[in-house]
Amino acid sequence: MASGTVTSSEYISHHLTNLTFGNHPEKGWGFAHGAQEAAEMGFWAINVDSMIWSVGLGLLFVWFFRKVAKAVTSGVPGNAQNFVETIIEFIDENVKSIFHHKNPVIAPLALTIFVWIFLMNLMDLVPIDWIPYIAGQMGVSYFKIVPTTDVNVTGGMAFSVFALIVYYSIKQKGVGGFLKELSFQPLPKIFAPFNLFLEIVGLLAKPVSLALRLFGNMYAGEMIFILIALLPFWAQWVLSVPWAIFHILVITLQAFIFMVLTIVYLAMAHDDH
């Protein structure tokens, strides 16, 4: 595609467009054939490729960890068991160092977030044209494979965490205690309206920052891979390999940051000020 059949801007636009299904104002329900049509479908349109890859990778995570758990041995462990136990111990240490309350949900949630986001980020290392080319041969015009470059995916995960923050805040402190926490700090009680405004803004900023941080970093990484793909073949190898090696750190770090901030926010929800 980058060799002359389309312009550079068309190539970039193509690789940044999701396979979207929704209700087009003029054509009814169906798939979009461009970014503009996808935008016209509005809020209820769904990015099919993001859903396929995110759900598929989530199921892969569950299947692999369940398979290892069923075959676990107290004797000499195999490579798969060593690998899974290393990840679980890493997550457990982080949870214990940050979360000082009793809640059996936090550690499994942190494990799920870290591994799931890492797998979705890892798709960014697949050569940019491979899977879209295969999809094109099957008649699918657009097919993105990195779910975390879709703000709908990162936003969905972030607002799920936000729902848990509100839920545990109310569960631990009651509705009255939660509202007092929002209204009576950091300034004295006479400034309750101002405190409430500040605390609500801070509360809402948590899911927004979670979503946009992950989305922005992964979107930028994908864009660099796309720009490298527009260069001559020899230059692609010179630049793509070092960037891919560096990007391994990025995709791991972004999964770790999302996980740690989730633990921190839920620990704050359990704390009584």
RAJOHU-V969506 format. One record per pair of residues at least 4 apart in sequence whose ideal C-beta (glycine too) atoms are under 6 Angstrom apart, sorted by the first residue. I is the first residue (numbers start at 1). J is the second residue. Records with the same first field share a line. If there is no record, write none. Layout:
I = J + J
//
This chain:
1 = 6 + 11
2 = 11 + 229 + 230
6 = 10 + 11
8 = 230
12 = 226
15 = 226
17 = 35 + 142
18 = 47 + 49 + 144
19 = 48 + 49 + 142 + 143
20 = 32 + 38 + 45 + 47
21 = 31 + 46 + 48
22 = 41 + 44 + 45
23 = 29
24 = 41
25 = 40
32 = 37 + 38
33 = 37
41 = 45
47 = 150
49 = 143 + 144
50 = 54 + 147 + 150 + 153
51 = 55
52 = 56
53 = 145 + 147
54 = 147 + 153
57 = 119 + 120
58 = 116
61 = 115 + 116
62 = 66
68 = 80 + 81 + 84
72 = 81
77 = 81 + 82
81 = 85
91 = 110 + 111
95 = 99 + 106 + 107 + 110 + 263
98 = 263 + 264 + 267
99 = 106 + 263 + 267
101 = 270
105 = 109
110 = 259 + 263
112 = 116
113 = 117 + 258 + 259 + 262
114 = 255 + 259
117 = 255 + 258
118 = 255
120 = 147 + 148
121 = 148 + 251
122 = 251
123 = 145 + 146
124 = 146 + 221 + 222
125 = 244
128 = 225 + 226 + 229
129 = 133
131 = 145
132 = 143
135 = 140 + 143
146 = 222
147 = 153
148 = 154 + 214 + 218
149 = 218 + 219 + 222
151 = 155 + 215
154 = 211 + 214 + 215
155 = 211
158 = 207 + 210 + 211
159 = 207
161 = 262
162 = 207
165 = 265 + 269
168 = 172 + 269
169 = 178 + 269
170 = 175 + 178
172 = 270
173 = 177 + 178
179 = 183
180 = 184
181 = 273
182 = 196 + 199
183 = 192 + 195 + 196
184 = 189
187 = 191 + 195
191 = 195
205 = 209
206 = 265
209 = 213
211 = 215
212 = 216
214 = 254 + 258
215 = 219
217 = 254
221 = 247 + 250
228 = 236 + 239 + 240
231 = 235 + 236
236 = 240
240 = 244
243 = 247
249 = 253
//
